[in-house]
Amino acid sequence: MSLLQVTGLSKSFGGVRAVDGVDFSLAPGELLALIGPNGAGKTTTFNMVGGQLVPDAGAIVLDGHDIAGLPPRAIWRRGVGRTFQIAETFASLTVLQNVQLALLSADGRIFRVWRPAGTHRVQDALALLERVGMGAQAARPCSELAYGDIKRVELAMALAHAPRLLLMDEPTAGMAPAERLALMALTRELAHERRMGVLFTEHSMDVVFQHADRVLVLVRGRILAEGPPAAIQGNAQVQAAYLGTGRIGAAPPAAAAPGAAP
Ligand SMILES: Nc1ncnc2c1ncn2[C@@H]1O[C@H](COP(=O)(O)OP(=O)(O)OP(=O)(O)O)[C@@H](O)[C@H]1O
């Protein structure tokens, strides 16, 4: 049974049909990569699932309930999480405090930046940090972390409300190749062990082909192809769609040095 079932999803901006009748499904525990050339409609699709954009038409059914058009907070409460960047404000807080704040938010408690999380669910926060390999760095301020480690903390924070579906928009952008493969290997383990579906957009084809369970290719707002990574990699239509952009299988953009700002 699907966790997420999207049908006839459409969105236009003026005369531009950014997303044009898109259908797909996602199973619990599955990593689904949404790829396509620039302007294909990936971000628009993603933002409709997360509630940041209201679709013109179509259904987004999560666990049997249509969430299309609901506000982001309502969609979040129904179990759709999103990795979010640690805000500048929180960079001075410790790794542990950041995860505690995410737990406070998941518990529906108001938090105040000037009065950090105190003793709220310290053990739960530490367990999440252990799971993403950051337990030993719990007491450090986030501002001191290497970029790849910040991404791990952000993942722990996204897990705080135990999402059924996790949305990740270019999760590895700016990361060095080894770091980005490690982050997605971890994400894949977490998805499988928690039966959490993951929908992610990604420009790095090494990440897509090594870690996605299934790949959805969008071109000009429509699905061109869908299937396991090996089938997509060898699909002539997909190769042709990327010709001129040089993106599929091409070298990823220059990675940021460890510790560089996002
Ligand atoms: N807010 C907006 N107003 C007007 N046009 C928009 C808006 N958002 C997206 N578009 C247009 O919709 C189309 C799809 O854009 P979208 O950002 O979803 O593509 P994408 O696949 O995420 O691209 P990229 O890989 O470059 O991020 C593009 O033609 C884009 O110019």
The ligand as an SDF file (V2000), in Angstrom:
LIG
                    3D

 31 33  0  0  0  0  0  0  0  0999 V2000
    6.9780   31.5230   -8.5550 N   0  0  0  0  0  0  0  0  0  0  0  0
    7.1040   31.3630   -9.8670 C   0  0  0  0  0  0  0  0  0  0  0  0
    6.6490   32.2940  -10.7320 N   0  0  0  0  0  0  0  0  0  0  0  0
    6.7520   32.1320  -12.0610 C   0  0  0  0  0  0  0  0  0  0  0  0
    7.2930   31.0530  -12.6510 N   0  0  0  0  0  0  0  0  0  0  0  0
    7.7590   30.0830  -11.8480 C   0  0  0  0  0  0  0  0  0  0  0  0
    7.6900   30.1830  -10.4260 C   0  0  0  0  0  0  0  0  0  0  0  0
    8.2350   29.0430   -9.8970 N   0  0  0  0  0  0  0  0  0  0  0  0
    8.6230   28.2920  -10.9310 C   0  0  0  0  0  0  0  0  0  0  0  0
    8.3440   28.8970  -12.0970 N   0  0  0  0  0  0  0  0  0  0  0  0
    8.5920   28.3580  -13.4440 C   0  0  0  0  0  0  0  0  0  0  0  0
    8.0740   27.0400  -13.4530 O   0  0  0  0  0  0  0  0  0  0  0  0
    8.9370   26.1580  -14.1550 C   0  0  0  0  0  0  0  0  0  0  0  0
    9.3650   25.0180  -13.2160 C   0  0  0  0  0  0  0  0  0  0  0  0
   10.2160   25.5610  -12.2020 O   0  0  0  0  0  0  0  0  0  0  0  0
   10.8170   24.6920  -11.0060 P   0  0  0  0  0  0  0  0  0  0  0  0
   11.5590   25.6430  -10.1370 O   0  0  0  0  0  0  0  0  0  0  0  0
    9.7370   23.8800  -10.3900 O   0  0  0  0  0  0  0  0  0  0  0  0
   11.8120   23.7460  -11.7820 O   0  0  0  0  0  0  0  0  0  0  0  0
   13.0120   22.8530  -11.2080 P   0  0  0  0  0  0  0  0  0  0  0  0
   12.9170   21.5520  -11.9180 O   0  0  0  0  0  0  0  0  0  0  0  0
   12.9580   22.8260   -9.7340 O   0  0  0  0  0  0  0  0  0  0  0  0
   14.2890   23.6580  -11.6990 O   0  0  0  0  0  0  0  0  0  0  0  0
   15.7680   23.7900  -11.0650 P   0  0  0  0  0  0  0  0  0  0  0  0
   16.4310   22.4610  -11.2290 O   0  0  0  0  0  0  0  0  0  0  0  0
   16.3990   24.8350  -11.9110 O   0  0  0  0  0  0  0  0  0  0  0  0
   15.5970   24.2100   -9.6280 O   0  0  0  0  0  0  0  0  0  0  0  0
   10.0800   27.0120  -14.6770 C   0  0  0  0  0  0  0  0  0  0  0  0
    9.7770   27.3950  -15.9960 O   0  0  0  0  0  0  0  0  0  0  0  0
   10.0750   28.2060  -13.7500 C   0  0  0  0  0  0  0  0  0  0  0  0
   10.5980   29.3510  -14.3970 O   0  0  0  0  0  0  0  0  0  0  0  0
  1  2  1  0
  2  3  1  0
  2  7  2  0
  3  4  2  0
  4  5  1  0
  5  6  2  0
  6  7  1  0
  6 10  1  0
  7  8  1  0
  8  9  2  0
  9 10  1  0
 10 11  1  0
 11 12  1  0
 11 30  1  0
 12 13  1  0
 13 14  1  0
 13 28  1  0
 14 15  1  0
 15 16  1  0
 16 17  2  0
 16 18  1  0
 16 19  1  0
 19 20  1  0
 20 21  2  0
 20 22  1  0
 20 23  1  0
 23 24  1  0
 24 25  2  0
 24 26  1  0
 24 27  1  0
 28 29  1  0
 28 30  1  0
 30 31  1  0
M  END
$$$$
